[in-house]
Structure formats: C-alpha cells, structure tokens
C-alpha cells in the first residue's frame, strides 16, 4: 500500500513538472516573443484626414483647418522640489513662453490625469494650434525632447448656423466611443450629430501605421513597415446652400421648419430655425454658451426637421381621404352636409368646423379645397380609427422616414391598441373624430409630411436623402410605388390644386400668382383645446404659446411634380397666411435659378443653355473654396 502511495506521489510531481516545463518553454514562448518584439519594435498609427462635405454645387460645408497639437513626454516628475520646478512644470512653461494665451492649469491637469506608470505614449496637452501660429515657434519647440509636435486638423464649418442641423458637428470622443472605434480612439474626435454622426465611419477613414525599429531607449532607428491611411473620403450633398441661406434668413422672428425636396426624395434644402453655430462645439463649448442654448425657448439645438413632432392639423386631410378610400372603397362617392358642427349620439359636445356657418353640401374635392372639418368627422365614424391609422402609417406618417440623419423620431399615429398601451384606457369615438383632422394624439415630423406629400403627388413612397454621393459613388434612390384608386387620387390632387389656385382655396391669395402651378394643403394645428361656449378667439388674440402651428405642404408643377415644399411656422396661426409667403418665395427662387425642367429638358438635358452661367458659378465656388483653404 505504501508503495502505491509513493508511486502516485512520484507520478503527480513529475506530471506537475512536465506541465510547468511545457508552459515555460512552449506556451509562454509566444508571450515572451511578443514582449521581446515590443522592446525592439514600435508601432505608431498615422491619423487619416477626415473627409470634406460639399453641397450640390461644390461649396464647402465641412472642411479641415491645418495645424498642430502639442504633447508632453510621459513619466516626467510632477512634484516640485525646493527652489526648483518639476520637469512637468518646466515643459509647460516652455510651451507658454511661445504661446502665453494657453492655460497652464488646464495643461497640468490634463497631464496629471493621463499620466501613469503604464502609459508610454506622449500626453497631448494642446489639441490644436493654427499652422501660421506654429511656423515661427516650430524650430524652438522641436528641439525639446520633452515635447512632441504632431500635425493636426480641426473641423470648420464655413456656413455655420445655416446648415447646423444637417451637417452637425464633431467633438471630443468619450470612453465608450473610443472602445467601439479604433480610429476614434486614436484621433480622439467623432461625429456627434447630423451627417457628421450618421456617416462618421465613412468620413473618418481608416488608420495607417508605421512600425519602427527602436533602441533600448525607445528611439526609432529604422522603418520596418509602413501603411498609409485611407482618408479624404468626401461626401457630396443634394443641398443647395444658397437656397438654404435664403430660407434661413426668411424666417426672421418666426420659428419653425422649411423643407424643399425633389419628388424622388433628394433634399434640396431643410432648415430648422433657429439654429446654432456648430463651430462652438469643435474645440469644446463653454458652459455659459451651452446653458444659453439649453434655456432658449426657441430650442435652437433641436433638429425640428426630424426631432420636432407636431399635430399635422388639416395638412393630413389629403392622406386621410386616401386612407378612407383604401379602408372602404366607394365611401368617398357619398357627399356630406356641413352646417358648422356635429354631435355624436346623445352627447351635447359639439365638434365644430372652422367655418362657423358651415360649408353646406360637401364632396371630396370641395372638402380639401375649403378644408371642411365636418366632412372628415363624418367619414371617420364610418371607417374607424384602426383602419385610418393603419393606412396613414403605410403612407409614411407616424413612422421613421429612413432619412440619412441620426436619431430620427417616429411621431404618433394612434389607434386603439396604442392608447391602451400608453394610457391603459379605451378609445372613444370623439377621439376618432378629432384624429380625422390631424388633432388629438396625432404627432408627425415635418419631414414625414414632406414625404407623404410626394406620395400624393407621384404615387411613390420615397426615402428622403440628404447625401447625393459617397466618395464619388451615387446613392441610389429608394422608391416604392403604391396603388390607389385613380379616381380618388385625381380628386385629391384637384382639391389640392384648388387650395392654391381657386378663390375659395385656403392658400389662393398667396399661391395663385407664381411662375409655376402649385398644388397644396394648408393646416392649422391647435396646441390648446377650444372652449365649447363663448366666442372662438382669433389666433392673434391668443397668447403666443397658445397659438396654433401653421402648416402648408405643396408640390409643383401640378401636372409634372418635381418638387415638394413643406413649411411649418410654430405658433403662426393659419398656414394660408403665415406659411404660404415663404413657400411662395421658395418656388420663385427655384424658378429663377433654373430648377424647374420641362419634360423634354429632363429627357435630353439642358446643358447648352446652362453652360456659360454654370461654368461661371463653378469658377466662383472654386475660388471661394481656395480662399477658405488658404485662410485655414
């Protein structure tokens, strides 16, 4: 028995020794080999240059200023000795001798935060110094071993506030962003909003690297391998920045949104007003400036194009009519009578039409032309909220459009199930009635309204796109044809024609005398409930934040739809009087600048007529871009 125990111990000891020998001589060999390699080789990443963003005509909307960053050698002594500065303080003072405006406390704080025994990389204490400022200081600073000067770029937005909500901005990356993207981890900057965020992976490019052979003191003596970065990957947009500027300046004291979109989904202009200067965020915005943005009641930081959700009001009526017809074919063939209001069952609550005296006998075309509420009230009770909501969502309302902008909101087109989930309450018939005119729980984004207007104009549901091409490759349009009753669709379009071109149309006064024939629909979306008793106050008599939002959504030309123009003025009252002037001026601008093409011009092009003016415009843009780059 003792013999067996001794033999077992002997086997266990030898097994342990053999295992340890394998671990040291074979398995750990990979570790020690890599460690030895790290002692003789150093890999340095080469930062890619972020791609530029240009508008349709080549104007620079996002570019890179050229400059340098300053870093300090790791492991310098931080604590000062009696009568003598620490190594860190000496290095910082060397920088301050050349650039006295820099903040010494901030540089010291950044260094101390990132300094550790495990960090062998130089610590960046100054993110950016302009090229011109560094040139005279470079010979002196480059002689100090404790300092490292690296080429750096800084994002610059020449058009600032005009394109802020579309272009977005870049900013310093956080820990989470560094962990998920190796380029961001090295560059230290990332797209935070707008196209800069949506196309960040493309714009930032790919890292390059250089592997150097180094001495025991970590000094490079030879280049073993080098891979250049993939950079300068540019983005071209469908946006015309001149139109963008014109619309922005048109808002004046008003707040709201204006969208100009081709009927294939290409966004020519999209303004959320007011906006902010994205250049404030590039180097880090001050707490004072950030607080001012947050406390501004006009919400300049909110992208109202995709994040603003509003009741659509009567702008929903053309789509609502199509939803009725899809739910119950033939329902629109029956006329309704409007005497100014209606009730449901035995209820005394009156659902009023905007016209107190009523519209009399109303058919579909007239209902859209004069925006009769009672017509839609009565039809909705025959169809029901679930069928209405299902069809409206299929038209692109209350769902994301798929636009190439980040964090798009869905909005709400409610039904019975939605209310039960949201409020744990049943649906009431009165809620169906007010939903039929775009009130109640209905919430949509301006871009959804523009998209659905393009659907009414062409019969196609498109995906809006801000970007035109990526690195020279065109982005294909996404177009989904939808089937409608041709007669119903024709009646809806004629009703929208009447809105802008007949005397009883709600936008006739401001839209009938334009260089192109426009069809559209106005809307007044209430933000507060209207009392059942007493005189109904005029919008001008209400407090500003109690006034209704003013919509107008249009397309043109009527017989050959090429563009959609949607305008929302917050608390603007009536769309026909408040939003229509801007829509009209947009169409005048488009016509004046040659955007409307005849069918023949679209087929064969119009290059012969446009060449001299186009060439002159291109030369002006080219010169402007060159001047911007020189200044940068």
Secondary structure, DSSP 8 states (H G I E B T S, - for coil): -HHHHHHHHHHHHHHHHHHHHHIIIIIHHHHHHHHHHHHHEEEEEE------EE-TT--EEEEEEEEEEEEE-TT---S-BTTB--HHHHHHHHHHHH-TTS-HHHHHHHHHHH--TT--S-EEEEEEEEHHHHHHHHHHHTT-TTEEEEEEEEEE-TTGGGGHHHH--EEE--HHHHHH-HHHHHH-EEE-SHHHHHTHHHHT-B-EEEEEEE-TT--EEEEEEEE--B----EEES--HHHHHHHHHHHTT--EEEEEEETTSBEEEEEEES---THHHHT---HHHHHHHHH-TT-TTS-TTTT--B--GGGGHHHHHHHHHHHSTTGGGS-EEESSEE--TT----EE-SSTT--EEE-HHHHHHTT-HHHHHHHHHHH-HHHHHHHHHHTTTTS----SSSS----B---HHHHHHHHS----HHHHHHHTTT-TT-BB-HHHHHHHHHHHHHSEEE--BSEEEETTEE----EEE----HHHHHHHHHHHHHHHHSTTSTTHHHHTTSSS-EEEEEEEE-SS---SSS----GGGS-GGGS-EEEEEEEESTTS--EEEEEEETT---HHHHTHHHHHHHHHHHHHTT----HHHHHH--HHHHHHHHHHHHHHHHHHHHHHHHH-
